[in-house]
Each structure stands twice: as structure tokens, then as C-alpha cells.
Amino acid sequence: MKVGVIGTSIISESFVDSCRLCEVDVNAVYNRRMARASEFAEKKYIGAAYNNYDALLSEADVDTVYIALPNHLHFSYAKRALKAGKNVLIEKPFCSNLKEFNDLAVTAKNNNVFIIEMDRVTCLPNFQVLKMHLDEIAPVRAVTMSMCKVSRKYDAYKRGEVADVFKAEGSGGALVDLGVYAVNLTTALLGMPENLIYVADKNPEGVDLTGNLIMKYPETITSILVSKNSNGRNEVTVQGENGTLFVDGPAQFLDKITLVKKDSSEVISYEQDYRGQDYTVWEMKRIIDNRDEAGFEMRLAQSRKVLKVMCSARKSAGIVFAADQK
């Protein structure tokens, strides 16, 4: 896997660090401003910097692009890369809606390449720990998750500087930015819900700053609290009739899992020696280098589940992105 990085944000820096750990070549970087691209390339020791996207897509030393741009740009940049015969690693959320998702899936198939979401949940070793202990506490009756963190852009927002993450035009909001991790974990463990409702506090720009997503399963009720304008104790609790699984921290980390039963309490998690993004890059590298079609299709199907839930939730709360009207 030989990567070109699209975007020069903090998450892109972290991705490059993960690539180096996983022995993945990062050979190019793109930013529409050449000065930013060159600065990033120098800082992260990348050989080529571009402010022309088509030029990067013509680069022979790039077979995969990593897209870390504002949400509403994911679709257009991913589609151009797929049509150029490049694999795509795309940051969450995958894209704005199911119409865009289906277009990208077809484009990837037609060009014999992969498009994979940077999933920081199901690649974690402790995801498997959580999953395999569900039967031990079954039947599962309730799942609660909290994903609340004041955005580093919130102070600027209050001064009137509205970033894309706070705009319907930017396909933003708390659910798609933070809740995506919790929705991913919930659907990976329990599948698709029978029905759902999302109660959201919307800003004047039309997206959610705080919200609660409630999903109904045949035997289980789940609740996902999200916020970009308040901090909370972010954790996961899975309650069954025969025990409870407590996860310290939010869904994208799963650092410590405690199994509590009537007369016992036991830490059952692994020591995860690496960051979630590291595990993700290892898995993406494995899929692409080995042309693992089954692994690709499984991840694509999971991304579709997540996006379907988020689109239904937005509809429930009356949140309409600009991309939905195209």
C-alpha cells in the first residue's frame, strides 16, 4: 500500500504516524494551498507535495489515497480517486447520505478498487472481547453510550466563526462527528434496529450540537448521547439479565472492559498497546495488499449500516444536509 494523504489536519498527521508504525509508505500529500502541502511534507518527511489533486492522482507511487477533508467533500474527492484507479481510505463519516454511498460503491466496483472507512471500533482487539462476552450476560436489555466533548472549534463558533462541522452545508453535527463511533459499535454488536428516534438540539445552521439517539431492538433498548458543546463521562455500558459489561472511555477506544456479575467483578480486556488508528491502518493494509475481497465487502456492508442509521436519525430530527438536496 502506497499512500497519498489528502488534507493536512491534525488527524492527517496522526494517520502518517500510524502508517510509519505499520510500515506503510506515505509518498505524497495534497492541500489546495501549496504552502500548506509543502509545510506538511517537510514536517512529516513526505517526498512529494501537491496543490493539484489530478496531479497527485497521476502519481505512480500512490495506489491508495487517504481522505481527511471536511465531511461534505468526502464524496467528490473519493469519486475522483476511484475513477483514477486508486483505492480510498476515507475518514468518518463515510459520506453525507446513502445516495453518495451507493455511487461510491458502484464506482469502486467498476474500477476494481476498494473504498474503506477508517473504522476505529471493530479493528480494536477489545471489540472482539466485548462481542464474545455478550452471550455470557444475555439476554442484553440495555446499552448506553456517551460521546460528549466540547469541540476545539466551539469557542470560535460562539464568536461567529462557523466551521463546516457546525453547518448543514458541511454535513456536520454531533451525531456524524462523534456519534458515528457509537453507532458503529452498536450495529456491529446488535445489527440494525427495528426503529429509532433522534432528539436533537439544533443550531441556527441546521445541525445538532447535542442529541440523544434511542434505538429499539427485539429485546434491547440502546441510548447514545452525543454533544459537541458539553463534556461528559464518556463510557459504554452493556446491561444483560446475567451481568453487565462496563467500558471505561468512549466507543472508539475500548481500553478497559469490566465484566460484573452477581457475585463477581473481573477486568476481561486486553492491554491494547497501540492506538485505535494503528490497528485500523494495519487492517486496511492487510485488505489492500492481499486484495481481500471478502474483508472489503464486510467492511463496506458495516459502513452502510452505520450510514443508514445516521440518515434515519437525521430524518427523525429534521436535519437536512445540503448534499441531501442535490
N, C-alpha and C positions, 0 to 999 in steps of 0.2 A: 504494500500500500504506500503510495507516494502522494503526499497531500499538498494542496494549496489551500491556504486559510483565507476566508472571505470575511473581512471585518477585523478591527484592531482593538476590540474592547478588552476588559479585564478577563472575561470568560475565554477569549481567544488566547490570551497569554497562558491561562491555566491549561487550555487544551494542548498547546505546544509543549508545555512541560510534561503532560501525560504522554504525548507522542514520544518524547525523548526517552522517558522511562520504559515505554513499551517497544522501543527500537523501531519506531515508525519515522520515515523520512518526511520532513516538512521542507518543501523546496521552493515555495512561493507564497506571497501574501498580497492581498488586494485591499486597497481603500480608494475611494473616488478622489481623495486628496493625496497626491504623490508624496508630499512631505510626511504625512501620517504613515503611509505604507513604508517609506524608506526608514523612518524612525523605528517602526516596529521590527522591520527586517534586521536592522542593526542591533537592536536590543536583544532579539531572540535568535540571532545568528542564522538568519534565513537568507539564502543566496539570491533570490530574485524578488523585486518589489514591483507592483503594477498599480496603475490607476485606470487601466483599460481592461475591463473584465473579459472581453473577447480575446485579448492577447494572452491573458492567463489561461483561458480555456484552450488555447492553441499550444500550450506548453507541453512538450513531450514528457517532461519529468513530473507531470501531475496526472495521476489516474483517478484521483478522488478529491473532491472539494468539501471543505467543512464550512458550513454557512452559519455564521453567528451575527446576523443582522437583525434589525427591528422586525417584529413579528409579521407585519404586513408585506415585507419584502421577501420573505421565505419562498413564496410560490414562484415569483418571476425569476429569481436568481437560480433556484433549483431547476426549474424547467429548462433554462438556457444551458445549464451544465449537463443535464441528462441528454439533451439533444446533441450536445457536443461529444457524447460518448463517455462522460465522466460519471463515476459513482458519486453519490452525495451522502454526506453525514450532515444531518440538519438538527439544529438546536430546537428545544421545545419552545413553544408548541409547534408541532409538525407544520401546520399551515392554518389558515383562517377558518376554513369550513370544508365540508365533505366534497363539494364540487371541485375545489382545488386539489384535495387529496386524491380523488379518483383520476383527475387529469394527470397528476404526477405519477401515480401508479401505472397508468397506461403508457405514459411516455418512457418510464424506466423499462418496462417490458419490451416496448418496441425498439429500444436502443440497446437491449441486452446488458443493462447495468442495474445497480442496486441503489435504492434510496432508503436510508435507515435513520430513524430518530435517535438522538443521543440520550438513551434511556438510562438514568442513574439509579433506577429502582431494582428492576428484575435482574440486572447484571451483578448485583451485590451477593456475596456468599450468604449473608444473613437473610436474604429473601427466601432462599431455599429452606433455611431453618424455620422461618415463620410459617412457610407453606406446609412443611411436613408435620408440624405440630397442631395444625387445625383440627385433625381428627381426634386428637387427644383431649381437646376441650369441647368437642362438638356435643350437641348442635350449637353453632355460633348464633348468638341472639343479637349482639350489638357491636358495631365498630365505630369508634370515634377517632377523629384525627384533627389536629390543629396545625395550621400553616399560616402563622401570623407574624409579620415582620415589617416594620416601618421601612419603606423604600428609601434608598440613599438619595433618591431624586425628589423626595416628598417636600423637603424644605424649599427647594426651588419651585416646586409646584404651588406651594402656598404663596410664593411671591409672584405667581402668574406665569412662570416659565414651565409650560406644559409639555412634558416629554411624551414620546409616542406611546409609552406604556400606560399613560393615563387617558388615551384617546381612542374613540371608536375607529377613527381613520387609521390608527396604528395597530388595530386588532389587539388592544391592550386590556388591562384589568387584572384584578387579583386572582380570579379563577384560572385564567390561562397562563398566568405568570408563576403562581405558587401552587394553586390547587391541582395543576396538571400532575404533580408528583403523587398526590394523594389519590387522585382518580386512577392513575396508573396502577398503584398498589392495590386499590380496592378491586378493580376489574380483573387484575391478574390473579387475585386470590379467590374472588367470588363470581367472576363473569359479569354479564350485563344485567342491570337491574330490571325489574318489572316496570317500575315507573320512578319518577323523581320530581323534585321541586327545588328550585334555587331561589332563595330570598336574598336580595342584594340591595345594598346601599349604593346607589349610582351617583356619579358626579355630573356636573353640567355637560361634560364632554361625552357622556353616554355610556361609560363603563363602570364596573363595580370596584369600589375601594375596599369594601367589606361585604362578606356574604356567607351564607350557610347552605350547603348542598346536602339535601337529605335524599337518600336512595333506598327504595324498598325492594327487598328480595323475598323469596318464598318464606324463609324462616328468620330473616335478618333485617335489621334497620341499620343504616350507616349514616353518619353525620360528618361532614367535612367543613370545618370553619376556616375561612381564609380572610386575610386582611393585609393591605399594604399601607395602612395608616394607623396601625396599633401593633404593639408587641405582645406576644403571649408565650405560654409554656408549650412549646411545640413538641407533640408526642403522639403516639399511636396506642390505642387500647382495643384489644380484640377480646370480647367477652363471650364465653360459652357457658353452658349449663354445668360443665365439669371442670372449669378452670378459666383463667384469664391470662392473656399474653400482654405484657406491658413493654412498650418500646420507648426507651429514652431517646428523645430527639425526633425530628421530622422524618417523613417517609423516604426522603432521598438519601438518608444516612444509615438508618437501621443499625446503629452502633452497638447497642446493648438491649438484649431481649430477656425478660424475666418471665418464667412460667410459674404462675401461682395457682395452687390447688387448695383444697380444704385444709389440709394439714402440712403443706409444704410450699417452699419457695426456692426456685433454682434458676440461676443465670444459665441460659442454654445457647447463647450466641457465640459465634467465633470471634476471635480477635482479628478484625479486618485491618491488615497492615497498610493498606493503600486507600487513597481517596476514591470516592464513588466514580469519578470521571476516569480514573486509571483503569478500573475494572471494565468500564464501558469501552474504552479505546482498545483494550485487549480483545474484547469480544467482537468489536467492529472489524479489527484487523483479521481475526480468525475467519469471519464470514467472508470478507472480501478476498483475502489471499487464497482461501480454499474454494471459492465460488460455491459456498454453501447455500444452495437454493432453498432448501427446507428451512434453514435458520433464518434466511432473509424473509421468506413468506410468513413465518411465525411472528417475527417482529413487526412486519407490515400489518398483519391482522390485529396485533395488540395495539398498535398506534391508531388504527381505525376505530377500535372500541373506545379508546380514550377520547378521540376527537368527536365521535358520535355522542358520547355522554356530555362533553362540554358544549357542543352545539345545542343539544336538547336543554341543557341547563340555561344557556343564554336565552333561548327562546322562552323558557319559563319565566325568566326575569325581565324580558323585554329588552335585551341587549342586542343591538343590531350593529354589526361592523360595516364599514364602507365596502369591504370586499364581498359582503353578502348581497349587495345591490348591483353587482356587476353581471 
